[in-house]
Amino acid sequence: MSGHSKWSTIKRKKGEKDGARAKIFTKISREILVCIKESGSADPASNGKLRDLIAKAKSNNIPNDNIDRLLKKAAGGTEKNDYENCVYEGYGPGGVAVMVDCLTDNRNRTAGEIRHFFDKSGGNMGTAGCVSFMFKRRGLVTLDNEDGDIDYDKLMEAVIEAGCEDFDLDDDTAEVFSEPTEVTTAADSLTKSGYKVLSAEAVYLPDTYTSLESEEHQRRMEQLLDSLDDNDDVQNVWTNLE
């Protein structure tokens, strides 16, 4: 059931230094706050999406105390910022398709910053739909396989039982694909089967991939991804970079 090319996204630094961890926590915090506001529940036992986000925070080495304080803050209604989701699309250096998923309390500010990053790298930000047709929306559950003890056949059984479509098993992780609306249900099923869920979210997977032969294009693409990763409003970045 494997065979999918690895989807391209910004790789998070897992606690390499306090600054990096703080930036990751800022991004995940926004997702948690929006999730609680939209669902009206700060209880992970009854809020599957919140449970997935907490797992994501823990997999990024966010301390439990930080997570608990955030949940209490959200439940108490003391968070004043009103974040909204927006997705920006464009082409990076060498024609690489890029989709940028953001949570922002100022759409105009964020749009200007994202456009600047594209321009500075030699790419260009386009209008809605200019590259999204190259991607397919899918659910992705990432499982921990750091110890390398996941058995392929047993995982296949668990994936089928969870109602998922496909999976890839690598040395450190297993990636299980589902319908985007069923990702939380899939994560719950895989957890009950004994697997450790690192993250569960809807993602954009490219239908085709673009390679960069030019070292200058490669350098500029790395510059674009680094700039996006450093921006607090940016939650996820998907590309069709091979």
C-alpha positions in Angstrom: 0.0 0.0 0.0 3.0 2.3 -0.1 4.5 4.1 -3.1 3.6 7.7 -2.5 6.3 10.3 -2.9 7.1 12.1 0.3 5.0 15.3 0.5 7.1 18.4 0.8 6.6 20.8 3.7 8.6 22.9 6.1 10.4 20.6 8.6 9.9 21.7 12.2 13.0 21.9 14.5 12.2 19.8 17.5 13.5 21.8 20.5 17.0 22.4 19.1 17.0 25.7 21.1 14.5 27.7 23.2 13.9 30.2 20.4 12.9 27.5 18.0 10.7 25.8 20.5 9.0 29.1 21.4 8.2 29.8 17.7 6.7 26.3 17.2 4.6 26.8 20.3 3.3 30.1 19.0 2.1 28.5 15.9 0.5 25.5 17.6 -1.0 27.8 20.2 -3.0 29.6 17.5 -4.3 26.4 16.1 -5.4 25.3 19.6 -7.1 28.6 20.3 -9.0 28.6 17.0 -10.0 25.0 17.5 -11.4 25.6 21.0 -13.2 28.8 19.8 -14.8 27.0 16.9 -15.8 23.9 18.8 -16.6 25.6 22.1 -14.8 22.8 24.0 -11.4 22.8 25.7 -11.8 19.2 26.8 -9.5 16.9 24.7 -11.6 13.9 25.8 -14.6 15.2 23.8 -12.7 17.3 21.2 -10.9 15.0 18.8 -9.2 17.8 16.8 -8.0 19.4 20.0 -6.6 16.0 21.1 -4.7 15.8 17.8 -3.2 19.3 18.3 -2.1 18.4 21.8 -0.3 15.3 20.4 1.3 17.6 17.8 2.5 19.9 20.6 3.9 17.1 22.6 5.7 15.6 19.5 7.4 19.0 19.2 8.7 18.8 22.8 6.3 21.4 24.1 6.2 21.0 28.0 2.9 19.8 29.4 2.7 22.8 31.7 2.7 25.2 28.7 -0.1 23.2 27.1 -2.1 23.1 30.3 -1.8 26.9 30.7 -2.9 27.4 27.2 -6.0 25.2 27.6 -7.0 27.1 30.8 -6.5 30.4 29.0 -8.6 29.4 26.1 -11.3 27.9 28.3 -11.4 31.1 30.4 -12.0 33.2 27.3 -9.1 35.6 28.1 -7.6 35.3 24.6 -8.5 38.6 22.8 -7.0 38.0 19.4 -9.5 36.8 16.7 -7.6 34.7 14.3 -8.8 33.7 10.8 -7.5 31.1 8.4 -6.3 32.2 4.9 -4.3 30.3 2.3 -2.0 32.1 -0.1 -0.8 30.5 -3.4 2.1 31.3 -5.8 5.2 30.1 -7.6 8.6 30.0 -6.0 12.0 30.0 -7.9 12.0 27.7 -10.9 8.3 27.4 -11.0 7.8 25.4 -7.8 4.1 25.5 -6.7 3.7 26.8 -3.2 0.7 26.9 -0.9 0.9 28.9 2.4 -1.6 28.2 5.2 -1.9 31.0 7.7 -3.8 32.0 10.9 -3.8 35.7 11.3 -5.5 38.5 13.2 -4.6 41.0 10.4 -5.1 39.7 6.9 -3.7 42.7 5.1 -0.4 42.6 7.1 0.0 38.9 6.5 -0.7 39.1 2.8 1.8 41.9 2.4 4.5 39.9 4.3 3.9 36.7 2.3 4.0 38.6 -1.0 7.3 40.2 0.1 8.8 36.7 0.7 7.8 35.5 -2.7 9.1 38.6 -4.4 12.4 38.6 -2.5 13.1 35.0 -3.5 12.4 35.6 -7.2 9.0 34.0 -7.1 5.5 35.5 -7.3 2.4 35.3 -5.2 -0.7 34.6 -7.3 -4.5 34.6 -6.9 -6.6 31.9 -5.2 -6.6 28.8 -7.3 -3.4 29.5 -9.3 -1.6 26.4 -8.0 -4.2 24.6 -5.7 -5.4 22.6 -8.7 -2.0 20.8 -8.6 -2.7 19.5 -5.1 -5.1 17.0 -3.6 -6.5 17.5 -0.1 -5.9 14.5 2.1 -5.8 13.6 5.8 -2.4 12.6 7.1 -1.8 10.8 10.4 1.9 10.6 11.3 2.9 7.8 13.7 6.1 7.5 15.7 8.5 4.8 14.5 11.7 6.1 16.1 12.4 2.7 17.6 11.7 1.0 14.2 9.4 -1.5 15.8 6.3 -1.0 13.6 5.5 -4.1 11.7 4.4 -3.5 8.1 1.7 -6.2 8.0 0.2 -5.3 11.4 0.2 -1.6 10.4 -1.7 -2.5 7.2 -4.3 -4.3 9.2 -4.7 -1.3 11.5 -4.8 1.1 8.5 -7.6 -0.9 7.0 -9.5 -1.1 10.3 -9.2 2.7 10.6 -10.8 3.1 7.2 -7.7 4.8 5.7 -6.6 4.8 2.1 -2.9 4.2 2.1 0.4 4.4 4.1 4.1 4.9 3.9 6.4 3.3 6.5 9.8 4.9 7.0 12.7 4.5 9.5 11.4 7.2 11.9 7.7 7.6 11.1 4.7 6.0 9.4 2.4 8.3 7.3 -1.2 7.1 7.1 -3.5 8.8 4.5 -7.2 9.2 5.0 -10.1 11.3 3.7 -9.4 14.9 5.1 -12.7 14.9 7.1 -11.9 11.5 8.7 -8.4 12.3 9.9 -9.3 12.6 13.6 -11.4 9.4 13.5 -8.4 7.7 11.9 -6.0 9.0 14.5 -8.3 7.7 17.3 -8.5 4.3 15.7 -4.7 4.0 15.3 -4.2 5.2 18.9 -6.5 2.4 20.1 -4.4 0.0 18.0 -1.4 0.9 20.1 0.4 3.4 17.8 1.7 6.8 19.0 0.2 9.6 16.9 2.6 12.5 16.4 0.2 14.6 14.3 -3.1 14.3 12.5 -4.2 17.0 10.1 -5.5 17.7 6.6 -2.7 18.5 4.1 -2.2 19.3 0.5 -0.4 16.6 -1.5 1.0 17.5 -5.0 -0.2 15.5 -8.0 3.2 16.1 -9.7 6.6 17.3 -8.6 9.1 19.9 -9.8 12.8 19.6 -9.5 15.3 22.4 -9.3 18.5 21.9 -11.2 19.9 25.4 -10.7 21.9 25.9 -7.5 20.7 29.6 -7.5 17.0 28.4 -7.6 17.7 25.9 -4.9 19.2 28.6 -2.7 16.4 31.0 -3.3 13.8 28.3 -2.6 15.5 27.6 0.7 15.4 31.3 1.4 11.7 31.4 0.7 10.9 28.4 3.0 13.1 29.8 5.8 11.3 33.2 5.6 7.9 31.5 5.7 8.9 29.3 8.6 10.1 32.3 10.6 6.8 34.1 10.2 4.4 33.5 13.2 1.3 33.7 11.0 2.4 30.8 8.8 1.1 27.5 10.0 1.9 25.1 7.1 3.6 25.3 3.8 3.1 22.8 1.0 5.1 22.6 -2.2 5.6 20.3 -5.2 9.3 20.5 -4.8 10.9 17.1 -5.5 
